[in-house]
Each structure stands twice: as C-alpha cells, then as structure tokens.
Amino acid sequence: MRQGRYILLIFAQFIALMAWSQVQQLSFERIAAREGLSDLNILCIMQDSRGFIWIGTENGLNRYDGHQCRVFLNDPSDPESISNNYVKSIVEDSQGNLWIATHGGGLDKFDRKKNLFSHYLHQSNNTGTLSDNAVNKIIADHNGKFWIATSNGLNLFDPATSHFRPFFHNESDPKTISDNNVSTAFADSRGNLWFGTINGGLNRMVAKDSSFIRYKSDEKDPGAISGDNISSIYEDQSNRLWIGTRGDGVNLFNYSNSKFEHFENSRKPNSLSNNIVQSICEDDDSSLWIGTENGGIIF
C-alpha cells in the first residue's frame, strides 16, 4: 500500500502537464527524501492559493515549493506546533489559513501570518467540542463552514464561533447518519452534502432539517450501492457523482432515480484492476483516473 500511495503522489504532482501537453506521453519526477519529504506514505495532497503543494503523510505535514519540502512535525515541548504527525486531510479558508485533519490530534488551524498551529480537540465534558480526535476528512461547505468526518461522529464546525455541532448515528432513528465511523465527505455542485462511512454506506444530508438519506448495499436490489465501506466521493466535469468503495469497486450515482451503476473487477482486461478503490480524479480530457490498492486505471 505504501508503494501505491507513493505512485499517487507522483501522479498528482504532474497531472497538470496534461492540461497543456498534446502529446500522450508523461514524464515522471519523484519527490522523496532527497527533496525533504518526511514520509513516503502519502495520505492527502492539496495546492493552496499561493501555489504551494501541501502533502499530508503518516509522519508529518510537508509544504513543497517546487524544489524542496518544509516539514512540520509535532514537538511535545511546543504547544504551537502541529498536534499530530498523522495528517489525513487539508483545506484552505478564504483568509489563507490551513485547516488540518489529524488522526489522533484532532483539528488544527495553521495561521501562516503567525506561523503557528491552533488545536481543536475533543473534550469529554464539553458537547460543543470535536466529537473525536481521530479526524478522517474535512471539507468546506457553500456557507464557509466546515464538515469534519471523524471515527466517532460527524461534526459541523463554525470557525467564527469555534463551536462544533455533532451528528451521531441513532439505531432507532433512520434519519440519522448511518454509522458513526465517517470516512469521507463531499459537497457537490448541486448543493448536496455527502458522507461516506466505514460500515453504513453513503449518506446525503437533507438541508432543511439536517436529516440524512441513507444508501446501503442490498443484494436484492441491483440498483443499490455495491458496498457499505466508502473510501472516496468525486464529481466529474459532467456533474456525475462517483463513489469508491473498499472492496466493492466504483459506483456511478443517478440523480434522477437514486440508483447506482456498478463497475467492478471482472477479471476481464478492461475491467477495474482491483475492487479496493482509494482515490478518484479526472483529467482535462475527461478521463477518469481511479487509484486502487494494486494500481490504477483510466476509465
């Protein structure tokens, strides 16, 4: 899996070449320890408004300037250092601050003007704090607030007030989120918020009452989602929604009837290479790139 994630980093760094190159031949340049990368196990990548590439790894946050990496690591003696080295997700707000999801250290805000990290952690005696310090994903919605997926609940965070509103699964209420272990989150172009879980499938939030519509696998329904362990959600240039699963391939969601079309490994040459899907993205030629545990495929 380390090798697969390393390949994903190489690909992501140079996918921009496809925007201008008419020649279907890619050259690859490696970013590794020589450039100062803190770890080869890459968990997330984003480009900020200044052009820097930020790379989250299992051992540190990295800022790549095109030549070398600056590494941010937790320093137990420095309360203004990053809270945890296991970085899973990064977003930038309208002021240029970075919000960093860590797996074990909660949510961090990096103030680049002051060059310091602020920490938002779970407090067992305060329901207005983060529901769990194991954060899997953070996204910004259309109102400038953040949705934070954790291993124990979903959170709506208002940076203006620093208040967290948690959403938990309730076995007796089918309108709650389907599972507390929330793996990923996505805001589509239609204004919908989507949340994937480890065991409960896919969820779409109904904005008017903050309830959830669940999409779970069902062997009796060929139009149901193929699996309940959701790894990724992606919207392509045609505004189609793709959902990756861990073990059950890729799904294309049909908005008109709420059905799913399945794409799985069938051992045929042109089928998905592996049903464990880790990432989905699209290039400028409208080709969908699907990263799997043992390789990738242009779809």
HUVEN-V361704 format. One record per run of one state. SS is the DSSP state (~ for helix, > for strand, _ for the rest). FROM is the first residue (numbers start at 1). LEN is the number of residues. If there is no record, write none. Layout:
# HUVEN-V361704
ss=<SS/SS>
from=<FROM/FROM>
len=<LEN/LEN>
This chain:
# HUVEN-V361704
ss=<_/~/_/~/_/>/_/>/_/>/_/>/_/>/_/>/_/>/_/>/_/>/_/>/_/>/_/>/_/>/_/>/_/>/_/>/_/>/_/>/_/>/_/>/_/>/_/>/_/>/_>
from=<1/2/20/33/36/42/48/53/58/60/65/69/73/87/93/98/104/107/112/116/121/134/141/146/151/153/159/163/168/182/188/193/198/202/207/211/216/230/236/241/247/250/255/259/264/276/283/288/293/295/299>
len=<1/18/13/3/6/6/5/5/2/5/4/4/14/6/5/6/3/5/4/5/13/7/5/5/2/6/4/5/14/6/5/5/4/5/4/5/14/6/5/6/3/5/4/5/12/7/5/5/2/4/1>
